[in-house]
């Protein structure tokens, strides 16, 4: 057996395997989040604080379309991991071909739709007043490249399902580094403003697609598909859809919450509050990159071993992942509580934004230490192919708790009520997830 085949997911030490899977995933997410973070810093310092708010308005639309690719990727990759674990390579190949077909169909269709309704969507997501014009410039260019991003998101999850985390890491690093270089050229040297920031991002997506295409055509991939694999199979499409709906629902809810929070904050505090929320959002991915990395590393291990009926290993990886992720989340929490003003000043020199953002950061990340359990718990049900509980647990945090809190708390606490909604929703969602995960481990995995 070669050192880096998918079969290693069922034989190596769980701790060693989780580290091997999670470290490249974490590095990839770190580089990607650093890209978003530094991109925002460049935009804030070279264009202005208003540009940060403009990008934040656009992200929910572009990320939702890109999430179609991610949803197809995650749903299909769960099938691929279990198929490889069960020795059914033909199903893995057919699934991958169907993933490519579905990703192209859906991302292109929704991009066209998004461009047609540009003038309605931007204000709906909080792009009002002075934010509208820079948001529109950024939005129109970004949507040209969103189908490429969808392919990147889909391909990355499949690479990870094969047990090749280093290549998945490279697929995230290449566009991130390229985007930062192009940001400097287009914004600082060529003075292209918002258009420069958008073209830098779109070009970076293309570089990632080229790398992922090379990977699957090279000797490194086990998934050598042919044209007949692209033909849609009803059973596979249905399974991809049921499992991928978890990821898509999560991103849809994220887009809805962006819409609600941007509009509520604009009503309470104008452009300054929307900019503060943009900084909170950038820090969320950056600060939690190790937790997200462990979650991504956990999924193929759990899926493969569940498919191989090695339930003892499944149980062990659940507890190991929660332990590591909780420790890292606690360290993140300490850093954010101690240095919120320093973090804010790195984004902007705007005095009003610097006054408001530190308090927002503390509230938004107040429950981070418990969030690891919620993320791992929801990811477990997705990894083993149980779409309904995965969907419900994914929606608890944003849809079931956070959105209702946004409608209730601001009535009593004003803008503070919006920020208070973040930690309360996190705690409630974690309690619900812990209950369902405990039942699953006790009933399904308890005798392993």
N, C-alpha and C positions, 0 to 999 in steps of 0.2 A: 504494500500500500504506500503511495506517495504521501509525503508529509502534509500536503495542503489540500487533499480531496475532501469532498463532502462527508465521506465516511468517518473522518476524524471527529465529527460532531457527536458520534455515538460511542467513542472509545476513550478519548482523552479525559484527564482529570477535569472536573467541572470548574474548579477555581482557575486552573491554568487556561482552560478553554474560554471561559468568560472573559478573562483578561485579554486573551489573544483576539477575541472578537470585539470586545468593548473598546480597547485602546485605539485601534485604527478608526473605529466608528467615532470615538470621542475626538480624535485629532481631525477627522474630516469635518465633523460638526463645528469644532473650534475654529478651523480655518474658514468655513462657510460663514459662521456667525461673526468672526473677526472681519470678514469681508463686508457683511452688512453693517457692522458697528463702525468700521473705519470709513466705509462709504458714507454713512450718516454724518460722521465727524467732518469729512471732506466737504460734503454738501452744506453742513451747518456753518462751517468756517469760510468756505470759498464762495458760497451763494447767499446764505442767510438762514436765520432760524425758521423763516416761513417755508423754506424749501423742505425742511425736515417734516413739517406738518403735511406738505403736499405729497411726499413719498408715502407717508403713513396712510393717507387717504386712498392711494392707488393700490397698495399692497393687498388688501382683502380681495379685490377683484382678480388681480393677476395670480395671487396665490390659490384662489379657489379653482381657477382653470388649471393651474399646475397641479393642484391636488387631485384632479381627475387622473393624471398620470401616476401620482403617488398611490392613489386608491387602487388602481388597476395593478400597480406594482406590488403593493402589500398583499392584496387579495390573491393574486397569482403566485406570489412567492411563498405564501403559506401552503398552497397546493404543491408547489415545486419541492419545498423542504420535506413535506410528508411523503411525496412520491419518491424522492431520492432515498429517503429513509426506508421506504418499503420496497426499494429496488425496481420501481416502475418508471424507467427512464423515458419511455415513449409518451407517457402522460405529461412528464415534465417538459418535454420538447413541444408538444402540442399546446400546452399552457403558455409557454413563452411566446410562441407564434401568435396566439390569440391576444396576448397582452400588447404586442406591437400594433396589431390591427386596431384594437379598441382605443389605444392611446391616441393614435393619429386621427381617428374619426372624431372622438369627443373633444380633444383639445383644439383642433382646427375649427370645428363647428362653434364652440363657445367663444373662441377668439373673435370670429367674425361677428357673432352676436354682440360681444362686448364692445367692439369698435363701432357698430351701428348705433348703439344706445349710449355713446360716450357722454353726451350732454345731460342725460338723465341720471346716469350711474354716479358720476363724480359728486354732484351735490348730495345725492342720497347717502353717500358714505362720509359726509362731513366736509366735502370740498366746497365750502361756501366762502363768500366774501373774497378777501385777497388771496385765499388759498386756491381758488378755482383755476386761474390761468396757468400757474406753474404745474399744478396737478395734471391738467389736460395735456400739456406738452410731454410730461413724463409718461403718462398713461398710454398715449397712442403709440409711442415707440416701443414701450415694454410689451404691449400685447402682440406685436409682430413676432417677438421671440418666445412667447409663452408656450407654444407647442413644442419648442426645443426643450424648454425647462421640463415640460411634462415627460418627454422621452428620457431626460436625465433622471428624474425622480423614479420613473418606472425601472429603468435599467439598473440603477444603483441598488434597489432592493433585490433584484434578481441575482446580481453579483454576490450580494451578501448571502442569499439563500444557497448559493453554490459552496459556501464556506470559504470565500476569498475576500476577507475584510480589507486587506491592504489595497486591492484594486478598487474596492468601493471607496476607500479613503482617497485614493488618487483622483477618482472621478469627481470628488467634491473639492479637492484642493486646486486642481488645474483652473477651473473657471473663477474660483475665488481670488487666486493670485492674479490671474489675467485681468479681472475686473478692477482691482486696485491700481494696476499699472495703467490701464486705459483711463481710469478716473483721473489720474494725475495728468495724462496727456490731453484728454478732451476738455476737462474742466479748468485746470490750472494753466496749461500752456496754450491751448487753442481757444480758451474762454468761450466754450459752447454752452455753459450754464446747465439748465435742467436737461436739455437735449443731449449734452455730452454725458451726463450721468446715466441717462436711459440707454444710449447707444453702447456705452461701456458694458452695461449689464447684459444687453442683448447679445453682444459679440462674445461675452464670456460663456453664455449658454451654448453657443455654437461650438466653442472649443471643447466643451464637455461632451457633446454629442459625438464629435469626432473621436475622442478618446474611448468612449463606451463602445462605439462601433468597431474600433480596432480591437478592443478586448474580446468581444464575442466572435470576431473572425479569426482570432489568434488561437494558438494551442492551449492557452490558459483556461479557456472555457470548456466545460463539458457539454454545453448546450449548442450543438451544431444543427441549426434548423434549416429546413428547405421550404420551397414555396408552398407546398401542400399544408405545412403547419400554420400558415396564415389564415386559412379558411376557418371561419368561426364555428365552433362546436357548441351546441346548445347547452349541454351539461356543464362544460367547462366555463362558458360565459356566465351561466347562472351561479356557479360556485364562486367565480371571481367577483361577480356582482354582490353576492351576499356578504362575502368577507370584506371586499373593498368598500362596501357601503359604510363600514365602521369608520375608516379613514376619511371618506368623503363627507360623511355626516359631521365628523369632528371639525373638518375644515370649513364646512358650510356654516356651522354654528360659530366658529371663530370669525368668519366674515360677517355674520349677523351681529356678533358682539362688538366688532370694530365699528360697524354702522351705528349701533346704539350708543356706545361709549363716546365715539367722536362727536355725535350730534348732541348728546347730553352735556359733554364737556364744553362744546362750543356755546351752548345756551348759558351755562353757568360762568364760564371764564374766557370765552373767545379763543382766538388763535393760540394764546399762551398755554392754555390748558390742553389743547389738542397736541401741541408740541411736547408738553410734558409726558403725555401718554405715548407719543412716538418714541421717546427716550426709554420709557419703561418697557415698551415692546422690544426694542433692540437689546436691552440688557437681559430680557427674559431668555432669549435663545443663547446669548453669549454666556451668561452666568451659569446656566443650567446645562451647558454642553456635556459635562461628564455624566450627568444623570441620564440625558437623552442617549448618550453613547452606550451606557450600560443597557438601557432599554432596547436599543437596536441590536446590540450584541446578544442579548437574551433571547430574542424572538427566534432566530434560526436554530439555536440549540434546543429550545423547548419544543419547537415544531418537529425537528428531526427525531428527537428521542421519543416524542409522543407517537409519531408515525411508526417508529420501531418497537413500540410498546415497552420501552424501558422507563417505566413510571417512577422508579426510584431516582433515576437521574433527573427526571423532570422536576420532582419535588425538591431535590437538592439545588437545582439551578434557580428555582423560585426564591428560596430562602437566601441563597448566596447573593443573588442580584439585588434583593431588597436591602440586605445588610450593607453592601458596598454603596448602593445608590443613596441610602439614608445618610451614611457618613459623609459622603461628598456634598449632599444637599445641605447638611448642617454647616459645613465649612463655607459654602456659598452664602448662606444666611448671615453668618457672622461678618463676612466681608461687606455685604450690602448694608447691614445695620450700622457699621462703623464709618463707612466712607461714602455716603450718598452724595455729598456736596462736591467732593473731588471728582466723582464720576460725572456729575452734571456739567461741571465746568469744562470737561474734556470735549463736550458736544457743542457748546455755544458760549458766547460772551453776553448774551441777552440777559439783563439783570432780572427781568420779570420771570423768565423761565428758570433761572438759577434759584430764585426764591421759592418757587412752587414745586419743583421736581423732587428734591430730597425727601420731603414728606410723602409724596406719591410713591417713590421707590420703596420706602420703609413699609407702607401699608400693603403694596402689591406683593411684596415678598415675605410678608410676616409669617406665612404658614408653609414656607418652602420645605422645612425639614420633614414634614409628614407627606409631602407630595410624591415622594419616591414610591411609596407603597401603592398609591393610586395609579401611577403610570405603569408600574410592573404588573399590577393586578389586571388592568384592562388589556395590556399587551399579551398576557398569558392566554386569555380566551381567544384572542385573535390568532395567536400562533398555533393553537390546536384546532382551529377551524370551527369554533363555536361562535357563530356570527351574532346571534341575538344577545347573549349576555355581554359580549364584547361591545356591541353597539350601545346597549343601555349604560354600561359602566363608562364608556367614552363620553356619553351625553350628560352624565350626572353633573360633572364639574361645570360645564358651560351652560347647557340648555336648562337642566332641571333646577339648578341652584343659582347660578350666577345671573342669568337673565331676569328671573323674578326678583332677585335682590336689587337689581338696577332700577326696577320699577317701584320698589318699596322704600329703600333706605334714603335716597335723595329727597324724598318728601319730608323726612324728619331731620336729616343732617346736611342737606344741600350737597355741594360738591364732595365733601368729605364722605358722604354716604356711598358715592361711586367707588372711591378708593377702598372703603371698608368692605365692599362686596367681594373683593378678590380673596382675602384670607378666609372669610367665612365660607365661601363656596368651596375652597380647597379642603377645609377641614371636614365639611359635611360629605363631600364626594369621597374622601378617603375612608370615612367610617363605613359608608355603603359598600365600597370596593372591598374593604377588609372582611366584611361579613360574607360576601359571595365567594371570595378567594378561600376563606377558611372552610366553607362548606365544600367547595370543589376539592380541596386538598384532602379533607377528611373522608369524603365519600368515594372519590375516584382514585386518589393516589395514596390513601391512608394505609392500605395493606401492602404497598410496594416496599 
